[in-house]
Each structure stands twice: as C-alpha cells, then as structure tokens.
C-alpha cells in the first residue's frame, strides 16, 4: 500500500513530471526549442529532482524517522504524517495548484491545433507560470532550510548525549568503590605511554598505513586479525600509537565500541604474565562502560574479605563477559616479541586472546619482530609489514629541519631528505 500524501508533495512531483513530458507527447522537436522553453523546462526538472530526493530520502526514509525518534524534527513537524495545516503544507498545496493550471493551459493550447513552439509560448512566458516556478523555488529553499535546521539540531543533541555519557563515565570512575575495583584488578596504566608515543609522531606520518586496504578492511569487518611484523627500528610502536589514536578518534562518541591496548616491554617482564595482560585488557574495557559491570563488582566482592587476587580463569571469564557488552571490540598489542615467553606465558596469552575473538568477534591488531614462533600463530591472519616509508621519512626530516632553525640546513633541505631517505631504504 502506498503512503498517504496529505500535503501534496508527491502530487507536485507528479504535475511537474507531466509538464516535462507534455511537450514530448505533443511531438515537439527539442532541437528547435527556444531558449525560454529550454530554461523553463530545466528549472522544472531541477526543482522536481529536489522534491523527489527530499520525499524519498528523508520523508519516506524509515532511518531518518528513527534518527529523530525522541527528538524534534522541524521538517517532520511541517511535512510528517501527523502534521496538519502547516505553512509548508499551504505552500506545497499552492505550488500544486499553480503547476496544475500551467499543465491545463498547455493542454488547452495544444488541443485541436497544429502544435508548435510559438503556440505554447504564451503558457511558458505567462506571469502566472513564472509565479508558479518562483513558488516552487521558495518551497525548495524552505525544505533545504528545514533539513539544515534538523542537521544542526541533531548535531547539538548528539553532542549533548556524548557529553552526558562522558560525564557518567567520569562519575563512576571517580566513585571510590568503582575506582578501587579497577585499580585492584590491575595497577598498570598504558595511557601515559600512549600519550608519550603519539606526541613523538611527526604530523602526517603513518597515513599510508591508515589508508591501506588491509587496515580499512580490519576497521570495517568483525572478527578480523591484522598482524604487522617489522624489523627493529621500523617504527612499530609509534604506528601502534597511531592506530590507537585513530580508533579513539573514530569511535569517541560510540559507547558500543570497546578499545583496549597493550605495550609489551621486556623490561617489565614481571608485570607481563598472561594473567596480568588479560587483567589490563579487562580493566580498560571495564573503564569504557558508562557504569561498572555487575560481574566486576561480584568478582571483587568474592576476593575482598580473603584479600586475594583473581585467578586466571576468573579474569578470562570476566573479560569475555565485559567484551560481550560491546557491539564491537578492538584489542591492540604492540611488541609481542617482548612478551615473556618462559613457561609458555606468551602462548597462553595469545590462546586466550584468540578465544576472545572466537566468542565475542573481537578484532585483533598485533606487532612483532619476525620471530617464527609468533608469525606461525598469525599464519592465517591478514599481514601488513611495517616499514619506514619514504613519505614518512621525508615528513620526519622536514619536521626536524624546521625545528632546528638552522638556515644552513634549510638551504639544502631537499638534498638532505633525498640522501637520508635513500640510505634508510625502509629501515
């Protein structure tokens, strides 16, 4: 069943279409059409297109209505199914009436007479015809204004909602009990490291990686693994920080996306047992929720009186539970080769991460040196080697030369960049 058209916007589109088709039915040759006729018909066709797109992509679009569910839409209040006797309604009705009169005038002039452009000239140039087109112009401008108002209103509403979510997150994190629970879970905080690494990034570097098909597919699809090996000094850690920063930027207003990351470091091997690493992931995903998950409170309560630490299986179980609260989860692990391998710790950790992917569809990003024991675990994953691209080397050198302030370096800037880039050769 077709949708009702209480305010005649479909009727206006129909009449405009009939006017465009009328001359074809009359058998007129458009190659001989005078300028006034061509200009008039082009205007009618353009205005018809605007009305059609507004009707199809906005008024009849269920997604648009859902977007404004619980929010005010100026456009829908004027032209929606429940709107009655609005100013926009009156304008649409007037447009339909005036264009209908033009169509009838064209038919009347053509009826029973030889058809020619001169005979239809009066209909195209009549004052009422121009007024009808100008009314249609005003209507289209009004619709554009209503859409612009809705877009502005929506952006303000979303900003407010995001701000409230962040306030809730800050509120529960500031709450003594909640903060004590996440701190009890893991004392490690990778935030300062992330800030330090991303500050060292020269602006624009790493863009080749973010633009790569492999990375874009990893972002878009679910249950994906992107493994990025590289030689020492290739920039794996800085690139990891770029990925973390990109994810936070992309999904900063989407609380349904969970992001957790690790920077492995052989100097902290005592803090990087498999259970410690899982606990850190669990801590970050817990902090990403607007309120403390009940399972985390239960876990803490079960150990509080005994003053014991959570067991490996408990951490793993709760990690799966919290990750499942998100519609999409990203796990980022830098420098797997620096993760402690004794007693099978690294293997056990990777097994748990892949299990998490299997049950919750998490996306995994990992970097490492070329170590067979590690690369074999990612043999079926998408692989993209990390290397110092010529573009990144040149941008880095540009920044360093500019910071030096030495005129002698600026004078031979291009020569310096060419020689060092050639010598670096991706290293």
Buried (B, 14 or more C-beta within 10 A) or exposed (E): EEEEBBBBBBBBBBBBBBBBEBBEEBEBEEEEBBEEBEEBBEBBEEBBEBBBEBBEEBBEEEEBBEBBEEBEBBBBBBBBEEBEEBEBBEBBBBBBBBBBBBBEBBBEBBEEEEBEBEBBBEBBEBEEBEEBBEBBBEBBEBBEEBBEBBEEBBEEBEEEEBEEBBEBBEEBEEEEEBBEBBEBBBEBEBEEBBEEBBEEBBEBBBBBBBEEEBBEEBBEEEEBBBBBBBBEEBBBBBBBBBBBBBBBEEBEEEBEBBBBBBBBBEEEBEBBBBBBBBBBBBBBBBBBBEEBBEBBEEBBEEBEEEEEEBEBEBBBBBBBBBBBBBEBBBBBBBBBBBBBBEEEBBBBBBBBBBBBBEEBBBBBBBBBBEBEEBBEBBEEBBBBEBBBBBBBBBBBBBBEBEEEEEEEBEEEBEEBBBEEBEEBEBE
